[in-house]
Amino acid sequence: MRKGNLSREQAIEMAGLELVKKVESTNCDFTNRIQTDGDTAVEFSASINFIDQDGCHRTLTAYYYQDPADLDAVDDLGSLDWVINGYEIC
């Protein structure tokens, strides 16, 4: 099952536009998480740590997914279409 249950608007509402832009500009990497629902997409994520308005340490994560065939077809991962699937705040 794909992660990232928050939309961009929800992430902005919860963490602020500055932090959302920061995580969007952070390089993502393989998560190495295997999905158990039959989805073969390869998961990538980028995360930043922040302190919320209540003083709690939180992590904002952006999740990306790529088709395995697309990954195999390129030498440079930067040439793929990197679209954020969703955000998560923990």
C-alpha positions as CSV (number, residue, x, y, z in Angstrom):
1,M,0.0,0.0,0.0
2,R,1.3,3.4,-1.0
3,K,2.2,5.8,1.8
4,G,1.5,9.5,1.8
5,N,-2.0,10.0,3.0
6,L,-1.9,13.8,3.0
7,S,-2.3,16.1,0.1
8,R,0.0,19.0,-0.5
9,E,-2.7,21.4,0.9
10,Q,-3.1,19.3,4.0
11,A,0.7,19.2,4.6
12,I,0.8,23.0,4.2
13,E,-2.0,23.4,6.7
14,M,-0.2,21.1,9.2
15,A,3.4,22.1,8.7
16,G,3.5,25.3,6.7
17,L,4.4,26.2,3.2
18,E,8.1,26.8,3.9
19,L,8.6,23.3,5.2
20,V,6.6,21.7,2.4
21,K,8.7,23.5,-0.1
22,K,11.8,22.4,1.8
23,V,10.9,18.7,1.6
24,E,10.0,19.1,-2.0
25,S,13.5,20.4,-2.8
26,T,15.2,17.6,-0.8
27,N,16.6,14.7,-2.7
28,C,14.7,11.5,-2.4
29,D,16.1,8.0,-2.1
30,F,14.9,4.4,-2.2
31,T,13.1,3.3,0.9
32,N,13.6,-0.4,0.3
33,R,10.1,-1.0,1.6
34,I,8.3,-3.9,-0.1
35,Q,4.6,-3.4,-0.6
36,T,2.5,-6.4,0.3
37,D,-0.6,-5.5,-1.7
38,G,0.7,-6.5,-5.1
39,D,1.7,-2.9,-6.1
40,T,5.1,-3.3,-7.9
41,A,6.0,0.4,-7.8
42,V,9.3,1.3,-6.2
43,E,9.0,3.7,-3.3
44,F,11.2,6.7,-2.7
45,S,11.0,9.3,0.0
46,A,12.5,12.6,1.2
47,S,12.1,13.8,4.8
48,I,12.9,16.7,7.0
49,N,12.6,17.1,10.7
50,F,10.9,20.0,12.3
51,I,9.3,21.2,15.6
52,D,5.6,21.8,15.5
53,Q,3.7,24.7,17.2
54,D,3.3,22.5,20.3
55,G,7.1,22.0,20.6
56,C,6.9,18.3,19.4
57,H,9.6,16.9,17.2
58,R,8.0,15.8,13.9
59,T,9.0,14.5,10.5
60,L,7.5,15.6,7.2
61,T,8.0,13.0,4.4
62,A,7.2,13.2,0.7
63,Y,6.6,9.9,-1.0
64,Y,7.3,9.2,-4.7
65,Y,6.7,6.0,-6.7
66,Q,8.3,4.8,-9.9
67,D,7.4,1.9,-12.1
68,P,10.2,-0.8,-12.1
69,A,10.3,-0.8,-16.0
70,D,10.9,3.0,-16.0
71,L,13.8,2.6,-13.5
72,D,15.3,-0.2,-15.7
73,A,15.0,2.0,-18.9
74,V,17.2,4.9,-17.7
75,D,20.8,5.3,-16.6
76,D,20.1,8.7,-14.9
77,L,17.2,8.6,-12.4
78,G,17.0,12.4,-12.7
79,S,15.5,11.9,-16.1
80,L,12.4,10.3,-14.6
81,D,9.2,12.2,-13.9
82,W,9.2,12.8,-10.1
83,V,5.7,13.5,-8.9
84,I,4.9,13.4,-5.2
85,N,2.3,10.8,-4.4
86,G,1.5,12.2,-1.0
87,Y,2.9,13.5,2.3
88,E,3.0,12.2,5.8
89,I,3.7,13.8,9.1
90,C,4.9,11.7,12.0
